Amino acid sequence: MLEVGTSAPAFTLPDQNGEQVSLDDFAGQWVLLWWYPKASTPG
């Protein structure tokens, strides 16, 4: 768990189109990362 004010670690994730996006792609900008932990899972 990150503490409030801690910079996010470097990461690369697929976007909604399957394209790889890195945190570095948004250097100098505010970023909001939103995910659904149980998306695409049964139940």
MIVO-955440 format. One record per residue: residue number from 1; x, y, z negated of N, C-alpha, C in turn. Coordinates in nm, 4 decimals, decimal comma. Last residue first. Example, Ala and Ser with C-alpha at 12.3 -4.5 7.8 and 13.67 -1.06 7.14 Angstrom:
% MIVO-955440
i; n_east; n_north; n_up; ca_east; ca_north; ca_up; c_east; c_north; c_up
2; 1,2850; -0,2250; -0,7080; 1,3670; -0,1060; -0,7140; 1,2900; 0,0030; -0,7870
1; 1,3190; -0,5690; -0,7800; 1,2300; -0,4500; -0,7800; 1,3200; -0,3300; -0,7800
//
This chain:
% MIVO-955440
i; n_east; n_north; n_up; ca_east; ca_north; ca_up; c_east; c_north; c_up
43; -1,8613; -1,4642; 1,1438; -1,9301; -1,4333; 1,0198; -1,9752; -1,2968; 1,0166
42; -1,5377; -1,4567; 1,2985; -1,6692; -1,5163; 1,2784; -1,7302; -1,4714; 1,1452
41; -1,3989; -1,1495; 1,4158; -1,3879; -1,2690; 1,3340; -1,5278; -1,3278; 1,3154
40; -1,4007; -0,8984; 1,5342; -1,3635; -1,0157; 1,6153; -1,3371; -1,1393; 1,5306
39; -1,3297; -0,7254; 1,2356; -1,3762; -0,7243; 1,3735; -1,3229; -0,8475; 1,4466
38; -1,2390; -0,6962; 0,9806; -1,3092; -0,8205; 1,0123; -1,3658; -0,8218; 1,1539
37; -1,1110; -0,4447; 0,9733; -1,0370; -0,5664; 0,9406; -1,1070; -0,6962; 0,9799
36; -1,1170; -0,2035; 1,1967; -1,2153; -0,2864; 1,1275; -1,1502; -0,4198; 1,0992
35; -0,9488; 0,1108; 1,1876; -0,9636; -0,0272; 1,2302; -1,0688; -0,0954; 1,1462
34; -0,7886; 0,4026; 1,2743; -0,9126; 0,3464; 1,2232; -0,9229; 0,2041; 1,2762
33; -0,5715; 0,6583; 1,2245; -0,5770; 0,5167; 1,2623; -0,6989; 0,4562; 1,1948
32; -0,5009; 0,9669; 1,3390; -0,5965; 0,8953; 1,2554; -0,6046; 0,7529; 1,3084
31; -0,2420; 1,2008; 1,3422; -0,2909; 1,0723; 1,3915; -0,3881; 1,0136; 1,2899
30; -0,1110; 1,5083; 1,4567; -0,1858; 1,4364; 1,3549; -0,2413; 1,3098; 1,4171
29; 0,2149; 1,5237; 1,6120; 0,0701; 1,5380; 1,6143; 0,0088; 1,4666; 1,4941
28; 0,4819; 1,4617; 1,6207; 0,4465; 1,6024; 1,6059; 0,2969; 1,6288; 1,6056
27; 0,4386; 1,1783; 1,8241; 0,5308; 1,2568; 1,7410; 0,4891; 1,4030; 1,7395
26; 0,2956; 0,9799; 1,9480; 0,2220; 1,0931; 1,8950; 0,3082; 1,1812; 1,8042
25; 0,4544; 0,7703; 2,0116; 0,3860; 0,8367; 2,1230; 0,3167; 0,9652; 2,0787
24; 0,5278; 0,6575; 1,7689; 0,6207; 0,7535; 1,8308; 0,5576; 0,8286; 1,9483
23; 0,3335; 0,4671; 1,7331; 0,3242; 0,5896; 1,6546; 0,4142; 0,6968; 1,7151
22; 0,2386; 0,3296; 2,0503; 0,3279; 0,3385; 1,9348; 0,3041; 0,4681; 1,8604
21; 0,0355; 0,1068; 2,2234; 0,0512; 0,2448; 2,1787; 0,1376; 0,2436; 2,0533
20; -0,0361; -0,0980; 2,4982; 0,0419; -0,0813; 2,3761; 0,0623; 0,0678; 2,3468
19; -0,3672; -0,1599; 2,6100; -0,2385; -0,0950; 2,6337; -0,1674; -0,0756; 2,5000
18; -0,6216; -0,2503; 2,5664; -0,5155; -0,3499; 2,5633; -0,3778; -0,2924; 2,5908
17; -0,8061; -0,0572; 2,5401; -0,7885; -0,1100; 2,6752; -0,6783; -0,2154; 2,6821
16; -0,7901; 0,0261; 2,2793; -0,9153; -0,0365; 2,3222; -0,9077; -0,0954; 2,4622
15; -0,4407; -0,0587; 2,2201; -0,5572; 0,0286; 2,2123; -0,6803; -0,0456; 2,2645
14; -0,2188; -0,2535; 2,0190; -0,2958; -0,2390; 2,1421; -0,4131; -0,1428; 2,1198
13; 0,0601; -0,0958; 1,8474; -0,0660; -0,1706; 1,8465; -0,1342; -0,1574; 1,9817
12; 0,3461; -0,0473; 1,6617; 0,2927; -0,0528; 1,7971; 0,1716; -0,1442; 1,7924
11; 0,5016; 0,1660; 1,4146; 0,4207; 0,0516; 1,4560; 0,3825; 0,0645; 1,6025
10; 0,6852; 0,2950; 1,1392; 0,6730; 0,2790; 1,2841; 0,5894; 0,1549; 1,3153
9; 0,4908; 0,3929; 0,8500; 0,6027; 0,3229; 0,9137; 0,5794; 0,3125; 1,0648
8; 0,3835; 0,7223; 0,7621; 0,3507; 0,5879; 0,8098; 0,4751; 0,5222; 0,8696
7; 0,4949; 0,8951; 0,4720; 0,4887; 0,8826; 0,6181; 0,4589; 0,7386; 0,6566
6; 0,2963; 0,9635; 0,1896; 0,4032; 0,8837; 0,2479; 0,3862; 0,8787; 0,3996
5; 0,0712; 1,0846; 0,0900; 0,1810; 1,1704; 0,1333; 0,2979; 1,0966; 0,1947
4; -0,0103; 0,8284; -0,1344; -0,0552; 0,9496; -0,0670; 0,0659; 1,0357; -0,0343
3; 0,1642; 0,5199; -0,0706; 0,1234; 0,6264; -0,1618; 0,0787; 0,7469; -0,0789
2; 0,0567; 0,2203; 0,0845; 0,1318; 0,3450; 0,0904; 0,0765; 0,4439; -0,0122
1; 0,0840; -0,1170; 0,0000; 0,0000; 0,0000; 0,0000; 0,0890; 0,1240; 0,0000
//
